[in-house]
Structure formats: C-alpha cells, structure tokens
Amino acid sequence: MALSEAQLQKADALEKELGTLLREALTQNSDATTAAIFTAHQEWLKIMVGKQYSPAYHQNLAQMYQADERFQRHYDELAGQRGAGQLLSEVILTKLR
C-alpha cells in the first residue's frame, strides 16, 4: 500500500508520540496514559494497513509483538527504556478484551 507524504508524516508523529507515552507509562502508569498509548498505536496501525484494520488484526499484532523479540527491541529503543514493547502488547490486549 502506497502512503501519501501526509500519511507518512502522521505515522511518524504517532510513533514518536507512542515512544514518549510508553516512557511515561513505564515510570508513572495511569489510565489516561494507557488509553493514549492504545489510541496512538491504533491510529498508527490504521494508517499503515488501511481497510485491513480490525480489532482482531490489532490483537494478532500485539501477540506477535510478544512473540518476536525484534518488536520488543524496537519499542524499547523507541521509548528509551526496557519493557516498553511488553507494555505496548499488554495495553493493546487489555483494551481489546
């Protein structure tokens, strides 16, 4: 799927925001931060996959994040803290229950 420049910029901004939110949640978790993490990731995913997005797709991705250490490492690096990838997976799975 080809993304427009505006979509790419929005996706990049959401990913940066996600890193900030994950870092914040690892130090002082709150319901508001958890909700913001889920929303930022959901918006990012909707840009990346378009009409293929569904809650089941999102849930499967979160499970893949847990199973593949490359995703864990990516989100840990994005947040600058270990545990960010695991936290993201847990947030997504909890919100989709």
Disulfide bonds with the S-S distance in Angstrom:
none
